């Protein structure tokens, strides 16, 4: 996730990879019963998916 976050400005595929990483972290947090972590990562995933979707139309 850190690499994808760092390379987000290079290509929009990195934004998508970052969103998938956040989503997988949210699922892991839910399974591990760490709900605050799962909620925060879920929010990051939604924000990243919206950013990816908006960048798709702007380029």
N, C-alpha and C positions, 0 to 999 in steps of 0.2 A: 504494500500500500504506500509506503514512503516513497519508493521509486516512482510509482505511478503519479503520486501527488506532485513530486518534483518535476516530472516531465509533462504535466498537464498543458503547459503553454506551447509545447512543441507540436502536439497533434491531438485531435479530439478523441482518438482511440484510447489515449491514456486517461482521459476523463471517464470514459466508459469502464476501463479496467479498475480505476479507483472506486467507482460506484459499485462494481461487483465485489470488490474487496470489503467495502463498508457493509454491503448486504450480507456477505458471508460472516463477517464479524458480528453483525446483529443477530443472525441465526445462532451462531455459537454462544453468544451471551444469553439468548433465550433458553437454549438447551442446558447451559451451565447454571441456570437460575440466577443470573446476574442481570436483573431486569433494568436497572438504571443504565447500565452499559449498553444493553440491547436497544433501549429506546434512543439513546444518543447516537449510536451507530446507525440506527434506522433513519433518523433525521438526516444524518450526513449522507446516507445513501440516496434519499429522496432529493436532497439538494444537488447532489452530483448528477443524478439522472436528469433533473431539470436543466442543469447547466449543459450537459451533453446534448440534450434534445434541442436546446436553443442554439447551441453552436452549430448544429447540423444545418439549420436553416439560414444562418448568417453567412455561411461560406459557400 
